[in-house]
Every structure is written in C-alpha cells, then in structure tokens.
Amino acid sequence: MRVLLASMFVVAAAALVLGGVHAGDKGDKVTLKGTITCAKCDLGKETTCMTVIVAPDKDKKDVTYYFDKDASKKFHGKVCTEAKKGTVEGVVTTKDDKKTIMVTKVTFE
C-alpha cells in the first residue's frame, strides 16, 4: 500500500512539474514600450552585439528583453550606435532567467 501511494505521489509531482514547464514554453503576447538598443555596445551585458528592448515591468522595474535571432539582425543596424525609443510587439518566453521576444512588429518613435 505504501509503495502504491508513493508511486502515485511521484506521478502526480511529475505531472505538475511537466505541466508547468509546458505552460511556460508558450509565452505571452505583449506590447513593450521602452528603449531599443544593443546589449553589448550600450548596456555592456554581452560579448557580441544583440538587439534588446529595455522596458519597465508591472512593478516599474527595467527588464531587458532580447530580440529573437532574425529580428535582432533585421533591426540591429538602427540601434547599435544609438539607442532609440520604440515599441515592440511579440511573444515573450523565458529561458535560464533570460527573456526573449519573438518580434512581430517594431515601431520607432
């Protein structure tokens, strides 16, 4: 009986963990308004150039969102040497405490 209960507990715990990981992988559709810039040249956070947007979260704390690879290449020339205010729409995912946005639209002010 104890073995059966322990087995059921392990299965239930695994289902909760795997269910939480799956839900986090979907990401959230968002519109971010902030400063679009280079993570290396402007922020000094990376060893290679990467396009990011620094935008406030709901607690008004600045959060850095990395553009997906294709969008980073597409928009990087406009912001590497000079940060610009703008709006980015897309789907945000988090992996290893790093937020990435799959960009669908970028508007510069």
FIDO-994793 format. One record per atom (N, C-alpha, C): residue in three letters; x negated, y negated, z; atom name. Coordinates in steps of 0.001 Angstrom, whole numbers. Atoms other than C-alpha are relative to their C-alpha. Layout:
BEGIN
+-----+---------+---------+---------+----+
:  aa :       X :       Y :       Z : at :
+-----+---------+---------+---------+----+
: ala :       X :       Y :       Z : CA :
...
+-----+---------+---------+---------+----+
This chain:
BEGIN
+-----+---------+---------+---------+----+
:  aa :       X :       Y :       Z : at :
+-----+---------+---------+---------+----+
: met :    -814 :    1189 :       0 :  N :
: met :       0 :       0 :       0 : CA :
: met :    -864 :   -1261 :       0 :  C :
: arg :     898 :    1147 :     -37 :  N :
: arg :   -2817 :   -2411 :     858 : CA :
: arg :    -693 :    -203 :   -1340 :  C :
: val :     664 :      95 :    1300 :  N :
: val :   -4522 :   -1636 :   -2433 : CA :
: val :     958 :    -605 :   -1026 :  C :
: leu :   -1003 :     531 :     919 :  N :
: leu :   -1309 :   -2372 :   -4334 : CA :
: leu :     205 :   -1501 :     233 :  C :
: leu :    -164 :    1415 :    -318 :  N :
: leu :    -816 :   -5704 :   -2535 : CA :
: leu :   -1230 :    -815 :    -400 :  C :
: ala :    1230 :     696 :     376 :  N :
: ala :   -4450 :   -6675 :   -3065 : CA :
: ala :     -90 :    -137 :   -1520 :  C :
: ser :      18 :      38 :    1465 :  N :
: ser :   -4184 :   -5815 :   -6762 : CA :
: ser :     980 :   -1039 :    -528 :  C :
: met :    -999 :     978 :     427 :  N :
: met :   -1016 :   -7883 :   -7121 : CA :
: met :    -492 :   -1424 :     271 :  C :
: phe :     544 :    1317 :    -328 :  N :
: phe :   -2717 :  -10815 :   -5409 : CA :
: phe :   -1057 :    -430 :   -1021 :  C :
: val :    1056 :     301 :     973 :  N :
: val :   -5711 :  -10640 :   -7763 : CA :
: val :     612 :    -352 :   -1357 :  C :
: val :    -659 :     276 :    1278 :  N :
: val :   -3435 :  -10512 :  -10823 : CA :
: val :     697 :   -1360 :      39 :  C :
: ala :    -686 :    1285 :    -124 :  N :
: ala :   -1374 :  -13460 :   -9566 : CA :
: ala :    -999 :   -1159 :      -1 :  C :
: ala :    1027 :    1048 :     -33 :  N :
: ala :   -4501 :  -15525 :   -8827 : CA :
: ala :    -603 :    -211 :   -1380 :  C :
: ala :     560 :     111 :    1349 :  N :
: ala :   -5931 :  -14769 :  -12274 : CA :
: ala :     978 :    -700 :    -937 :  C :
: ala :   -1013 :     639 :     847 :  N :
: ala :   -2655 :  -15805 :  -13927 : CA :
: ala :      59 :   -1500 :     271 :  C :
: leu :      -4 :    1426 :    -337 :  N :
: leu :   -2699 :  -19128 :  -12059 : CA :
: leu :   -1220 :    -718 :    -565 :  C :
: val :    1231 :     619 :     499 :  N :
: val :   -6305 :  -19853 :  -12979 : CA :
: val :      32 :    -104 :   -1515 :  C :
: leu :     -30 :      11 :    1465 :  N :
: leu :   -5918 :  -18900 :  -16637 : CA :
: leu :    1098 :    -907 :    -525 :  C :
: gly :   -1080 :     894 :     405 :  N :
: gly :   -2621 :  -20766 :  -16911 : CA :
: gly :    -416 :   -1449 :     127 :  C :
: gly :     480 :    1362 :    -191 :  N :
: gly :   -4252 :  -23923 :  -15546 : CA :
: gly :   -1028 :    -392 :   -1039 :  C :
: val :    1003 :     291 :    1011 :  N :
: val :   -7173 :  -23702 :  -17964 : CA :
: val :     669 :    -229 :   -1339 :  C :
: his :    -691 :     127 :    1284 :  N :
: his :   -4846 :  -23241 :  -20928 : CA :
: his :     733 :   -1328 :     -96 :  C :
: ala :    -742 :    1260 :      13 :  N :
: ala :   -2712 :  -26227 :  -19979 : CA :
: ala :    -949 :   -1183 :    -144 :  C :
: gly :     962 :    1094 :     101 :  N :
: gly :   -5801 :  -28445 :  -19624 : CA :
: gly :    -614 :    -121 :   -1379 :  C :
: asp :     603 :      27 :    1320 :  N :
: asp :   -7074 :  -27490 :  -23084 : CA :
: asp :     844 :    -756 :   -1011 :  C :
: lys :    -884 :     669 :     948 :  N :
: lys :   -4041 :  -29028 :  -24812 : CA :
: lys :    -325 :   -1473 :    -131 :  C :
: gly :     290 :    1423 :      24 :  N :
: gly :   -4952 :  -32587 :  -23874 : CA :
: gly :    1265 :    -824 :      28 :  C :
: asp :   -1109 :     933 :     -91 :  N :
: asp :   -2758 :  -35628 :  -23549 : CA :
: asp :    -128 :   -1052 :   -1091 :  C :
: lys :      -3 :    1076 :     982 :  N :
: lys :   -1770 :  -38077 :  -26279 : CA :
: lys :     -21 :   -1319 :     755 :  C :
: val :     148 :    1262 :    -706 :  N :
: val :   -2874 :  -41531 :  -25200 : CA :
: val :    -311 :   -1139 :    -964 :  C :
: thr :     470 :    1212 :     658 :  N :
: thr :   -3473 :  -45091 :  -26329 : CA :
: thr :    -898 :    -707 :    1001 :  C :
: leu :     980 :     610 :    -890 :  N :
: leu :   -6615 :  -46568 :  -24804 : CA :
: leu :    -367 :   -1380 :    -521 :  C :
: lys :     389 :    1353 :     378 :  N :
: lys :   -7396 :  -50274 :  -24823 : CA :
: lys :   -1215 :    -370 :     844 :  C :
: gly :    1209 :     323 :    -732 :  N :
: gly :  -10915 :  -51342 :  -23935 : CA :
: gly :   -1114 :    -425 :    -916 :  C :
: thr :    1183 :     366 :     763 :  N :
: thr :  -14450 :  -51794 :  -25246 : CA :
: thr :    -543 :    1218 :    -727 :  C :
: ile :     549 :   -1080 :     820 :  N :
: ile :  -15636 :  -49601 :  -28125 : CA :
: ile :   -1466 :    -327 :    -219 :  C :
: thr :    1430 :     285 :      10 :  N :
: thr :  -19411 :  -49264 :  -28037 : CA :
: thr :    -822 :    1265 :    -208 :  C :
: cys :     931 :   -1127 :     147 :  N :
: cys :  -22483 :  -46996 :  -28252 : CA :
: cys :    -432 :     487 :    1386 :  C :
: ala :     358 :    -576 :   -1296 :  N :
: ala :  -23156 :  -44634 :  -25350 : CA :
: ala :   -1500 :     -61 :     269 :  C :
: lys :    1447 :      70 :    -175 :  N :
: lys :  -26909 :  -44813 :  -25969 : CA :
: lys :    -486 :   -1444 :      64 :  C :
: cys :     579 :    1337 :     131 :  N :
: cys :  -27713 :  -48344 :  -27077 : CA :
: cys :     568 :   -1019 :     988 :  C :
: asp :    -636 :     975 :    -888 :  N :
: asp :  -25204 :  -50271 :  -24962 : CA :
: asp :      83 :     497 :    1442 :  C :
: leu :    -241 :    -505 :   -1353 :  N :
: leu :  -24460 :  -48028 :  -21988 : CA :
: leu :   -1189 :     734 :     609 :  C :
: gly :    1154 :    -742 :    -508 :  N :
: gly :  -27721 :  -46049 :  -21703 : CA :
: gly :     362 :    1329 :     626 :  C :
: lys :    -455 :   -1268 :    -583 :  N :
: lys :  -25761 :  -42862 :  -20885 : CA :
: lys :    -491 :    1227 :    -763 :  C :
: glu :     365 :   -1131 :     849 :  N :
: glu :  -27049 :  -40684 :  -23748 : CA :
: glu :   -1371 :    -231 :    -635 :  C :
: thr :    1274 :     116 :     698 :  N :
: thr :  -30267 :  -39955 :  -25631 : CA :
: thr :     195 :    -155 :   -1501 :  C :
: thr :    -325 :     223 :    1405 :  N :
: thr :  -28530 :  -40128 :  -29029 : CA :
: thr :    1225 :    -901 :     -81 :  C :
: cys :   -1129 :     904 :     182 :  N :
: cys :  -26048 :  -42624 :  -30418 : CA :
: cys :    1312 :     783 :     -61 :  C :
: met :   -1345 :    -579 :     -14 :  N :
: met :  -22403 :  -41730 :  -29735 : CA :
: met :     994 :   -1129 :     197 :  C :
: thr :   -1021 :    1024 :    -142 :  N :
: thr :  -19281 :  -43833 :  -30131 : CA :
: thr :     913 :     349 :    1169 :  C :
: val :    -858 :    -189 :   -1163 :  N :
: val :  -17235 :  -44282 :  -26959 : CA :
: val :     918 :   -1205 :     149 :  C :
: ile :    -817 :    1128 :    -443 :  N :
: ile :  -14452 :  -46416 :  -25590 : CA :
: ile :     -14 :      28 :    1522 :  C :
: val :     -42 :     145 :   -1449 :  N :
: val :  -14674 :  -47682 :  -22036 : CA :
: val :    1316 :    -707 :     302 :  C :
: ala :   -1340 :     519 :    -270 :  N :
: ala :  -11131 :  -48184 :  -20777 : CA :
: ala :     377 :     283 :    1448 :  C :
: pro :    -413 :    -220 :   -1386 :  N :
: pro :   -9522 :  -48555 :  -17354 : CA :
: pro :    1034 :    1128 :      98 :  C :
: asp :   -1021 :   -1020 :    -255 :  N :
: asp :   -7551 :  -45630 :  -15923 : CA :
: asp :    1123 :    -625 :     823 :  C :
: lys :   -1156 :     526 :    -744 :  N :
: lys :   -4369 :  -45963 :  -13871 : CA :
: lys :    -403 :    -694 :    1306 :  C :
: asp :     506 :     653 :   -1218 :  N :
: asp :   -6469 :  -46977 :  -10833 : CA :
: asp :    -889 :   -1202 :    -326 :  C :
: lys :     795 :    1134 :     497 :  N :
: lys :   -8159 :  -49726 :  -12929 : CA :
: lys :   -1498 :     235 :     119 :  C :
: lys :    1406 :    -386 :     -26 :  N :
: lys :  -11471 :  -47834 :  -12762 : CA :
: lys :    -425 :     304 :   -1445 :  C :
: asp :     460 :    -229 :    1368 :  N :
: asp :  -13506 :  -47849 :  -16015 : CA :
: asp :    -391 :    1463 :    -209 :  C :
: val :     287 :   -1385 :     378 :  N :
: val :  -13674 :  -44437 :  -17700 : CA :
: val :    -548 :     -16 :   -1417 :  C :
: thr :     597 :     -99 :    1329 :  N :
: thr :  -15853 :  -43545 :  -20696 : CA :
: thr :     587 :    1207 :    -720 :  C :
: tyr :    -578 :   -1043 :     838 :  N :
: tyr :  -14113 :  -41542 :  -23441 : CA :
: tyr :    -851 :     114 :   -1262 :  C :
: tyr :     834 :    -233 :    1173 :  N :
: tyr :  -16348 :  -40023 :  -26135 : CA :
: tyr :     873 :     317 :   -1211 :  C :
: phe :    -713 :    -305 :    1240 :  N :
: phe :  -15043 :  -40050 :  -29725 : CA :
: phe :    -387 :    1404 :    -456 :  C :
: asp :     333 :   -1287 :     609 :  N :
: asp :  -14828 :  -36673 :  -31474 : CA :
: asp :   -1086 :    -237 :   -1058 :  C :
: lys :    1175 :     104 :     869 :  N :
: lys :  -17756 :  -35957 :  -33821 : CA :
: lys :     275 :    -785 :   -1289 :  C :
: asp :    -297 :     670 :    1269 :  N :
: asp :  -16107 :  -37099 :  -37087 : CA :
: asp :     297 :   -1484 :     201 :  C :
: ala :    -352 :    1394 :    -265 :  N :
: ala :  -14647 :  -40300 :  -35636 : CA :
: ala :   -1225 :    -783 :     481 :  C :
: ser :    1200 :     667 :    -479 :  N :
: ser :  -17934 :  -41104 :  -33919 : CA :
: ser :    -852 :    -465 :   -1178 :  C :
: lys :     782 :     357 :    1193 :  N :
: lys :  -19755 :  -41045 :  -37261 : CA :
: lys :     690 :   -1107 :    -798 :  C :
: lys :    -762 :     942 :     820 :  N :
: lys :  -16996 :  -42995 :  -39022 : CA :
: lys :     -55 :   -1431 :     544 :  C :
: phe :    -114 :    1329 :    -598 :  N :
: phe :  -16843 :  -45918 :  -36572 : CA :
: phe :   -1282 :    -515 :     640 :  C :
: his :    1193 :     382 :    -761 :  N :
: his :  -20357 :  -45987 :  -35103 : CA :
: his :    -727 :   -1217 :    -565 :  C :
: gly :     710 :    1123 :     602 :  N :
: gly :  -21863 :  -48451 :  -37570 : CA :
: gly :     557 :   -1351 :     406 :  C :
: lys :    -650 :    1257 :    -370 :  N :
: lys :  -19375 :  -51097 :  -36461 : CA :
: lys :    -280 :    -416 :    1444 :  C :
: val :     124 :     313 :   -1429 :  N :
: val :  -20219 :  -50868 :  -32748 : CA :
: val :   -1366 :     286 :     606 :  C :
: cys :    1283 :    -384 :    -589 :  N :
: cys :  -23805 :  -49646 :  -32320 : CA :
: cys :    -772 :   -1204 :     522 :  C :
: thr :     784 :    1167 :    -428 :  N :
: thr :  -25426 :  -53063 :  -32158 : CA :
: thr :     829 :   -1062 :     697 :  C :
: glu :    -867 :     995 :    -638 :  N :
: glu :  -22405 :  -54994 :  -30906 : CA :
: glu :    1314 :     651 :     426 :  C :
: ala :   -1248 :    -569 :    -521 :  N :
: ala :  -19596 :  -53728 :  -28662 : CA :
: ala :    1174 :    -857 :    -437 :  C :
: lys :   -1193 :     732 :     430 :  N :
: lys :  -16084 :  -54663 :  -29765 : CA :
: lys :    1203 :     447 :     809 :  C :
: lys :   -1261 :    -325 :    -655 :  N :
: lys :  -12731 :  -54812 :  -28029 : CA :
: lys :     891 :     699 :   -1022 :  C :
: gly :    -886 :    -692 :     919 :  N :
: gly :  -10169 :  -52461 :  -29503 : CA :
: gly :     921 :     974 :     689 :  C :
: thr :    -964 :    -987 :    -466 :  N :
: thr :   -7501 :  -49821 :  -29179 : CA :
: thr :    -245 :    1302 :    -748 :  C :
: val :     203 :   -1319 :     596 :  N :
: val :   -7903 :  -46092 :  -29795 : CA :
: val :    1184 :     876 :     387 :  C :
: glu :   -1073 :    -965 :    -239 :  N :
: glu :   -5083 :  -43571 :  -30165 : CA :
: glu :    -530 :    1394 :    -302 :  C :
: gly :     425 :   -1366 :     230 :  N :
: gly :   -5591 :  -39838 :  -29917 : CA :
: gly :     355 :     908 :    1155 :  C :
: val :    -242 :   -1018 :   -1020 :  N :
: val :   -5607 :  -36736 :  -27760 : CA :
: val :   -1263 :     159 :     832 :  C :
: val :    1134 :     -93 :    -920 :  N :
: val :   -7849 :  -36626 :  -24702 : CA :
: val :     -86 :    1398 :     599 :  C :
: thr :     284 :   -1255 :    -683 :  N :
: thr :   -9437 :  -33433 :  -23419 : CA :
: thr :   -1195 :    -238 :     925 :  C :
: thr :    1104 :     110 :    -941 :  N :
: thr :  -11867 :  -32939 :  -20553 : CA :
: thr :    -750 :    1316 :      40 :  C :
: lys :     843 :   -1189 :    -103 :  N :
: lys :  -14788 :  -30523 :  -20531 : CA :
: lys :   -1268 :    -405 :     732 :  C :
: asp :    1191 :     283 :    -808 :  N :
: asp :  -17573 :  -30496 :  -17940 : CA :
: asp :     -37 :   -1459 :     461 :  C :
: asp :    -132 :    1375 :    -506 :  N :
: asp :  -16362 :  -33832 :  -16478 : CA :
: asp :    -261 :   -1070 :   -1063 :  C :
: lys :     199 :     937 :    1106 :  N :
: lys :  -16720 :  -35474 :  -19914 : CA :
: lys :    1292 :     -75 :    -792 :  C :
: lys :   -1254 :     181 :     726 :  N :
: lys :  -13610 :  -36926 :  -21539 : CA :
: lys :    -300 :    -293 :   -1472 :  C :
: thr :     149 :     174 :    1438 :  N :
: thr :  -13373 :  -36653 :  -25324 : CA :
: thr :    1363 :    -321 :    -584 :  C :
: ile :   -1257 :     347 :     657 :  N :
: ile :  -10729 :  -38263 :  -27519 : CA :
: ile :     -88 :     406 :   -1466 :  C :
: met :    -139 :    -359 :    1406 :  N :
: met :   -9697 :  -36687 :  -30829 : CA :
: met :     749 :   -1173 :    -635 :  C :
: val :    -513 :    1287 :     461 :  N :
: val :   -9172 :  -40007 :  -32587 : CA :
: val :     952 :     160 :   -1184 :  C :
: thr :    -943 :      53 :    1123 :  N :
: thr :   -6115 :  -40561 :  -34780 : CA :
: thr :     101 :   -1398 :    -584 :  C :
: lys :     -77 :    1380 :     482 :  N :
: lys :   -6266 :  -44369 :  -35035 : CA :
: lys :    -908 :    -895 :     850 :  C :
: val :     838 :     984 :    -681 :  N :
: val :   -8713 :  -47173 :  -34184 : CA :
: val :     367 :   -1378 :    -548 :  C :
: thr :    -295 :    1383 :     385 :  N :
: thr :   -7851 :  -50879 :  -34210 : CA :
: thr :    -953 :    -908 :     762 :  C :
: phe :     901 :     966 :    -638 :  N :
: phe :  -10450 :  -53572 :  -33557 : CA :
: phe :     722 :   -1335 :     134 :  C :
: glu :    -614 :    1314 :    -206 :  N :
: glu :   -9381 :  -56948 :  -32141 : CA :
: glu :    -753 :   -1072 :    -751 :  C :
+-----+---------+---------+---------+----+
